[in-house]
Amino acid sequence: QVQLVESGGGLVQAGDSLTLSCAVSGATFYPAMAWFRQRPGKEREFVAAMTRNDGSIDYADSVRGRFTISGDNGEAALSLQMNDLQPEDTANYYCALRRSYQLVRTARDYEYWGQGTQVTVSS
């Protein structure tokens, strides 16, 4: 059974940094992984994604230049370095895994999800 477990969330002030981590178990093939977030009353939105075969990366415009997605080659782990956090970044952040090498931004295209980790940014 594939399980994804996020960690690293917390309460920070505007301008601070956080690093989220996602540990994967039960999977031997994880071509593409991504981070999404969901703010209260909003739909889940794409944050960043990467493929494991060529390291292709995609970012949402709202986080490009501030967030960095990374994954250890051959390791079932994914990270999201978040710098210059702003109150609008407050959300529950989810790690997702897709069994295809295509970079996609649609949540329904990811087959496995973690339970999420809360990030709260105060002004």
Short mmCIF file of the C-alpha atoms (twelve columns), coordinates in Angstrom:
data_MODEL
# 
_entry.id   MODEL 
# 
loop_
_atom_site.group_PDB 
_atom_site.id 
_atom_site.type_symbol 
_atom_site.label_atom_id 
_atom_site.label_alt_id 
_atom_site.label_comp_id 
_atom_site.label_asym_id 
_atom_site.label_seq_id 
_atom_site.Cartn_x 
_atom_site.Cartn_y 
_atom_site.Cartn_z 
_atom_site.pdbx_PDB_model_num 
ATOM 1   C CA . GLN A 1   0.000   0.000  0.000   1 
ATOM 2   C CA . VAL A 2   1.392   3.352  -1.050  1 
ATOM 3   C CA . GLN A 3   1.607   5.904  1.726   1 
ATOM 4   C CA . LEU A 4   2.771   9.502  1.625   1 
ATOM 5   C CA . VAL A 5   3.498   11.355 4.846   1 
ATOM 6   C CA . GLU A 6   4.158   15.079 4.934   1 
ATOM 7   C CA . SER A 7   5.991   16.918 7.696   1 
ATOM 8   C CA . GLY A 8   7.551   20.293 8.386   1 
ATOM 9   C CA . GLY A 9   4.541   22.561 8.570   1 
ATOM 10  C CA . GLY A 10  4.082   25.134 11.286  1 
ATOM 11  C CA . LEU A 11  3.354   28.713 12.261  1 
ATOM 12  C CA . VAL A 12  5.772   31.339 10.961  1 
ATOM 13  C CA . GLN A 13  5.862   35.069 10.366  1 
ATOM 14  C CA . ALA A 14  5.799   36.786 7.001   1 
ATOM 15  C CA . GLY A 15  9.220   36.650 5.393   1 
ATOM 16  C CA . ASP A 16  10.239  33.457 7.168   1 
ATOM 17  C CA . SER A 17  11.164  30.148 5.559   1 
ATOM 18  C CA . LEU A 18  9.995   26.562 6.003   1 
ATOM 19  C CA . THR A 19  10.951  23.263 4.453   1 
ATOM 20  C CA . LEU A 20  8.289   20.620 3.922   1 
ATOM 21  C CA . SER A 21  9.177   16.965 3.496   1 
ATOM 22  C CA . CYS A 22  7.260   14.028 2.064   1 
ATOM 23  C CA . ALA A 23  8.217   10.433 2.757   1 
ATOM 24  C CA . VAL A 24  6.898   7.698  0.477   1 
ATOM 25  C CA . SER A 25  6.510   4.051  1.374   1 
ATOM 26  C CA . GLY A 26  5.022   1.074  -0.414  1 
ATOM 27  C CA . ALA A 27  5.888   2.343  -3.885  1 
ATOM 28  C CA . THR A 28  8.674   1.107  -6.140  1 
ATOM 29  C CA . PHE A 29  7.874   3.394  -9.038  1 
ATOM 30  C CA . TYR A 30  7.225   7.104  -8.553  1 
ATOM 31  C CA . PRO A 31  7.765   8.935  -11.843 1 
ATOM 32  C CA . ALA A 32  6.308   12.297 -10.887 1 
ATOM 33  C CA . MET A 33  5.586   13.971 -7.580  1 
ATOM 34  C CA . ALA A 34  4.049   17.265 -6.694  1 
ATOM 35  C CA . TRP A 35  2.990   19.634 -3.965  1 
ATOM 36  C CA . PHE A 36  -0.500  21.077 -3.808  1 
ATOM 37  C CA . ARG A 37  -2.113  23.323 -1.236  1 
ATOM 38  C CA . GLN A 38  -5.622  24.031 -0.114  1 
ATOM 39  C CA . ARG A 39  -6.724  27.195 1.610   1 
ATOM 40  C CA . PRO A 40  -9.937  27.347 3.654   1 
ATOM 41  C CA . GLY A 41  -12.939 27.480 1.391   1 
ATOM 42  C CA . LYS A 42  -10.819 27.055 -1.729  1 
ATOM 43  C CA . GLU A 43  -10.114 24.223 -4.124  1 
ATOM 44  C CA . ARG A 44  -6.843  22.362 -3.962  1 
ATOM 45  C CA . GLU A 45  -4.285  24.218 -6.082  1 
ATOM 46  C CA . PHE A 46  -1.058  23.233 -7.750  1 
ATOM 47  C CA . VAL A 47  2.189   24.477 -6.197  1 
ATOM 48  C CA . ALA A 48  5.086   22.583 -7.805  1 
ATOM 49  C CA . ALA A 49  5.916   19.288 -9.495  1 
ATOM 50  C CA . MET A 50  8.914   17.362 -10.706 1 
ATOM 51  C CA . THR A 51  9.617   14.230 -12.731 1 
ATOM 52  C CA . ARG A 52  12.156  11.671 -11.626 1 
ATOM 53  C CA . ASN A 53  13.495  10.632 -15.036 1 
ATOM 54  C CA . ASP A 54  14.872  13.961 -16.239 1 
ATOM 55  C CA . GLY A 55  14.295  16.252 -13.291 1 
ATOM 56  C CA . SER A 56  11.813  18.472 -15.124 1 
ATOM 57  C CA . ILE A 57  10.204  20.977 -12.772 1 
ATOM 58  C CA . ASP A 58  7.128   23.163 -12.907 1 
ATOM 59  C CA . TYR A 59  5.992   25.887 -10.503 1 
ATOM 60  C CA . ALA A 60  2.822   27.841 -10.051 1 
ATOM 61  C CA . ASP A 61  3.345   31.506 -10.868 1 
ATOM 62  C CA . SER A 62  2.430   32.468 -7.312  1 
ATOM 63  C CA . VAL A 63  5.421   30.611 -5.847  1 
ATOM 64  C CA . ARG A 64  8.027   30.721 -8.606  1 
ATOM 65  C CA . GLY A 65  11.226  32.302 -7.317  1 
ATOM 66  C CA . ARG A 66  10.285  31.708 -3.670  1 
ATOM 67  C CA . PHE A 67  9.680   27.941 -3.474  1 
ATOM 68  C CA . THR A 68  12.011  25.140 -4.551  1 
ATOM 69  C CA . ILE A 69  10.953  21.533 -5.080  1 
ATOM 70  C CA . SER A 70  13.538  18.792 -4.844  1 
ATOM 71  C CA . GLY A 71  13.797  15.046 -4.542  1 
ATOM 72  C CA . ASP A 72  16.653  12.698 -3.786  1 
ATOM 73  C CA . ASN A 73  17.553  10.568 -6.807  1 
ATOM 74  C CA . GLY A 74  16.485  7.023  -6.107  1 
ATOM 75  C CA . GLU A 75  15.000  7.968  -2.759  1 
ATOM 76  C CA . ALA A 76  11.339  7.977  -2.026  1 
ATOM 77  C CA . ALA A 77  11.304  11.506 -0.680  1 
ATOM 78  C CA . LEU A 78  10.284  14.963 -1.802  1 
ATOM 79  C CA . SER A 79  10.940  18.385 -0.310  1 
ATOM 80  C CA . LEU A 80  9.596   21.889 -0.734  1 
ATOM 81  C CA . GLN A 81  11.804  24.756 0.411   1 
ATOM 82  C CA . MET A 82  9.596   27.798 0.961   1 
ATOM 83  C CA . ASN A 83  11.208  31.213 1.324   1 
ATOM 84  C CA . ASP A 84  9.724   34.650 1.909   1 
ATOM 85  C CA . LEU A 85  6.457   33.178 3.078   1 
ATOM 86  C CA . GLN A 86  3.416   35.438 2.960   1 
ATOM 87  C CA . PRO A 87  0.012   35.254 4.666   1 
ATOM 88  C CA . GLU A 88  -1.541  34.164 1.375   1 
ATOM 89  C CA . ASP A 89  0.656   31.049 1.506   1 
ATOM 90  C CA . THR A 90  -1.315  29.882 4.538   1 
ATOM 91  C CA . ALA A 91  -2.806  26.516 3.589   1 
ATOM 92  C CA . ASN A 92  -2.720  22.806 4.132   1 
ATOM 93  C CA . TYR A 93  0.067   21.456 1.918   1 
ATOM 94  C CA . TYR A 94  -0.237  18.040 0.300   1 
ATOM 95  C CA . CYS A 95  2.277   15.754 -1.334  1 
ATOM 96  C CA . ALA A 96  1.064   13.752 -4.346  1 
ATOM 97  C CA . LEU A 97  2.427   10.964 -6.526  1 
ATOM 98  C CA . ARG A 98  1.611   10.250 -10.157 1 
ATOM 99  C CA . ARG A 99  2.446   7.004  -11.967 1 
ATOM 100 C CA . SER A 100 3.397   8.792  -15.160 1 
ATOM 101 C CA . TYR A 101 6.330   10.956 -16.181 1 
ATOM 102 C CA . GLN A 102 4.159   13.774 -17.462 1 
ATOM 103 C CA . LEU A 103 4.239   17.024 -15.521 1 
ATOM 104 C CA . VAL A 104 0.640   17.974 -14.846 1 
ATOM 105 C CA . ARG A 105 -1.031  20.557 -12.632 1 
ATOM 106 C CA . THR A 106 -4.398  18.868 -12.178 1 
ATOM 107 C CA . ALA A 107 -5.022  17.247 -8.812  1 
ATOM 108 C CA . ARG A 108 -7.195  14.488 -10.239 1 
ATOM 109 C CA . ASP A 109 -4.251  13.234 -12.313 1 
ATOM 110 C CA . TYR A 110 -2.330  12.221 -9.162  1 
ATOM 111 C CA . GLU A 111 -3.179  8.795  -7.829  1 
ATOM 112 C CA . TYR A 112 -1.763  8.975  -4.304  1 
ATOM 113 C CA . TRP A 113 -1.949  11.666 -1.646  1 
ATOM 114 C CA . GLY A 114 -0.709  12.380 1.819   1 
ATOM 115 C CA . GLN A 115 -2.825  13.720 4.647   1 
ATOM 116 C CA . GLY A 116 -1.290  17.183 4.476   1 
ATOM 117 C CA . THR A 117 0.678   19.475 6.742   1 
ATOM 118 C CA . GLN A 118 -0.565  22.886 7.834   1 
ATOM 119 C CA . VAL A 119 1.410   26.018 7.098   1 
ATOM 120 C CA . THR A 120 0.262   29.226 8.750   1 
ATOM 121 C CA . VAL A 121 1.927   32.550 7.998   1 
ATOM 122 C CA . SER A 122 1.134   35.514 10.219  1 
ATOM 123 C CA . SER A 123 1.515   39.092 9.043   1 
# 
